[in-house]
Amino acid sequence: MITDALHRTGVRGWHGHALSLGAIGLCIGLWIRAKTVDQDERGNAERRALFVGLWPPMLWLIGDSIERQARSSRRRIGSARRASGRSPVIRSR
């Protein structure tokens, strides 16, 4: 249901995958920055890096779910066309 809504709004699976990779880079950047701050602020900075480190698996799975939703909707459209006897639409680029 949520993935169908995301797909209809234009979000594609690769968007989730790209965000996941970006979150990994952000986590590494925050972790490196945590090593450069003084001892009093280091704990908070490390917790922030760990929190951001939880995002990549979730974003990757959302991207996979959107791709799966897109495949199933394409399959439904293809089977509906076969059932109606219409030929598939061929688009030239």
C-alpha positions in Angstrom: 0.0 0.0 0.0 2.7 2.5 1.0 5.0 1.3 -1.7 2.2 1.6 -4.3 1.6 5.2 -3.2 5.4 6.0 -3.4 5.6 4.4 -6.9 2.5 6.4 -8.1 4.1 9.6 -6.9 7.2 8.9 -9.0 9.6 7.4 -6.4 11.6 4.5 -8.0 13.6 1.8 -6.4 16.9 3.3 -7.3 16.0 6.4 -5.3 15.9 4.3 -2.1 19.1 2.6 -3.0 20.9 5.9 -3.7 19.6 7.3 -0.4 20.9 4.3 1.3 24.4 4.7 -0.1 24.2 8.4 0.8 23.3 7.6 4.4 26.3 5.3 4.6 28.5 8.2 3.5 26.8 10.5 6.0 27.4 8.0 8.7 31.1 7.7 7.9 31.4 11.5 7.8 29.7 11.9 11.1 31.9 9.2 12.6 35.1 10.8 11.4 33.9 14.2 12.7 33.1 12.5 16.0 36.8 11.7 16.3 37.8 15.3 15.8 35.6 16.9 18.5 36.7 17.2 22.1 36.0 14.5 24.7 33.0 16.3 26.2 31.0 16.3 22.9 32.4 13.0 21.5 29.6 10.8 23.0 26.8 12.8 21.4 28.6 12.9 18.1 29.2 9.1 18.1 25.5 8.4 19.0 24.5 10.6 16.1 26.7 8.6 13.7 25.2 5.3 15.1 21.7 6.6 14.6 22.3 7.6 11.0 24.0 4.2 10.5 20.6 2.6 11.1 19.0 4.2 8.1 20.8 2.4 5.2 19.1 -1.0 5.6 15.7 0.5 5.9 16.1 2.7 2.9 17.6 -0.2 0.8 14.6 -2.4 1.7 12.1 0.4 0.8 13.8 0.7 -2.6 13.5 -3.1 -3.0 9.8 -3.0 -2.1 9.2 -0.2 -4.6 10.9 -2.2 -7.3 8.9 -5.3 -6.5 5.7 -3.2 -6.6 6.7 -1.8 -10.0 7.4 -5.3 -11.4 4.0 -6.7 -10.1 2.1 -3.8 -11.6 3.9 -4.3 -15.0 3.0 -8.0 -14.8 -0.7 -7.2 -14.1 -0.8 -4.7 -17.0 0.8 -7.3 -19.4 -1.5 -10.1 -18.4 -4.5 -7.7 -18.8 -3.4 -6.9 -22.3 -3.0 -10.6 -23.2 -6.4 -11.3 -21.8 -8.0 -8.5 -23.8 -6.3 -9.7 -27.0 -4.5 -6.4 -27.5 -0.9 -6.4 -28.6 1.7 -4.8 -26.3 2.6 -1.2 -27.0 6.1 -0.9 -28.6 7.6 2.5 -28.1 10.6 3.7 -30.1 13.2 5.9 -28.4 
